Each structure stands twice: as C-alpha cells, then as structure tokens.
C-alpha cells in the first residue's frame, strides 16, 4: 500500500460563530502537488444542502463515503495517540 502524507491547515476568521466565514484550505502532499483554496460559507449548511440535493435527485454523493472512512481513521488515530501518548501515522 502506498503511503501519502497530507497536511491540511484551516484558518478561520474569528469569531467562529459568524456565518459565511472565509476559510483558507492548504493541502501539502509529499509528492509536491500542493493546493491552496479559499472558500466562503458555512461548511455544515453547505454539506447538508448538497446531501439533500443528492437525495432529492437520486444521486450518489461524491466522495462522501470515502471522506467518512478517512475521517473515522483520523478519529481512531486520535484515540490511539492519546492512549499511547505518541504521534500516530494516518
């Protein structure tokens, strides 16, 4: 299995409770293919709206299951990191 390290940084304007927050998303990959993007919006509302449209239109949400699996791996690594008191590779 090929390993690919990704580091993602989120910089939000403060205070966090404001809607339409500008977020800077930076993805640095070990292969040098770096990306940077600015988005404006409330991430949870946008995600729910997208999912709702998929359900209403009978479409399969793009990458939603893959993202969910990746998120669970990160959460599991966080618990292992706390338990072992060390960094865990994801």
C-alpha positions in Angstrom: 0.0 0.0 0.0 1.4 3.4 -1.0 1.6 5.9 1.8 0.8 9.6 1.1 1.2 12.2 3.8 -1.2 15.2 3.7 -1.1 18.2 6.0 -4.2 20.4 5.9 -4.4 23.8 7.6 -7.6 25.6 8.3 -7.5 29.3 9.1 -10.9 30.8 10.1 -11.8 34.4 10.8 -12.8 35.0 14.3 -15.3 34.8 15.9 -16.2 31.3 14.7 -20.0 31.6 15.2 -20.3 34.0 12.3 -21.9 32.7 9.1 -20.2 32.9 5.7 -16.8 32.5 7.2 -13.8 32.6 4.9 -11.6 29.5 5.2 -8.1 29.0 3.8 -7.5 25.4 2.9 -4.0 24.3 2.2 -3.1 20.7 1.2 0.6 19.8 1.1 1.3 16.4 -0.4 4.6 14.6 -0.1 4.7 14.3 -3.9 4.9 18.1 -4.2 1.4 18.5 -5.6 0.3 21.3 -3.3 -3.1 23.0 -3.4 -4.5 26.1 -1.8 -8.1 27.3 -1.9 -10.3 29.9 -0.2 -13.9 29.1 0.4 -16.7 31.2 1.8 -19.7 29.7 3.5 -21.0 27.8 6.5 -19.5 24.3 5.9 -22.2 22.3 7.7 -25.1 24.1 6.0 -23.4 23.6 2.6 -22.8 19.9 3.3 -26.4 19.3 4.4 -27.7 21.2 1.3 -25.5 19.2 -1.0 -26.6 15.9 0.6 -30.3 16.9 0.4 -30.0 17.7 -3.3 -28.4 14.3 -3.9 -31.3 12.6 -2.1 -33.9 14.6 -3.9 -32.3 14.0 -7.3 -31.5 10.3 -6.7 -27.7 10.9 -7.0 -24.9 9.3 -5.1 -22.9 12.0 -3.1 -19.4 12.4 -4.5 -16.7 11.1 -2.2 -19.0 11.2 0.8 -18.4 7.6 1.9 -14.7 7.8 1.2 -14.4 11.0 3.3 -16.4 9.4 6.1 -14.0 6.4 6.2 -11.0 8.8 6.2 -12.5 10.8 9.0 -13.0 7.7 11.1 -9.4 6.7 10.6 -8.3 10.1 11.8 -10.6 9.9 14.8 -9.3 6.4 15.7 -5.7 7.6 15.3 -6.5 10.5 17.8 -7.7 8.0 20.4 -4.7 5.7 19.9 -2.4 8.8 20.1 -4.0 9.7 23.5 -3.8 6.1 24.7 -0.1 5.6 23.7 0.9 9.3 24.3 2.7 9.5 21.0 2.1 10.5 17.4 0.2 8.1 15.2 0.6 8.0 11.4 -2.6 8.1 9.4 
